[in-house]
Amino acid sequence: MAETPHETFEEFLAKNPDLSSRELMGTWYSDARLASKGAREGFLLPDRYRD
């Protein structure tokens, strides 16, 4: 972040679209966990990891 500062969070996401992709989330979370009530209400720890 120090090397590539951004004025806003929206600018940051625009320059790093992979961070909001479903594929990235699928690396760490199962579909069931992402669709759970807990995921809608707060933070859940990841339940998987793929190499």
Buried (B, 14 or more C-beta within 10 A) or exposed (E): EEEEEEEEEEEBEEEEEEEEEEEEBEEBBEEEBBEBEEBEEEEBEEEEEEE
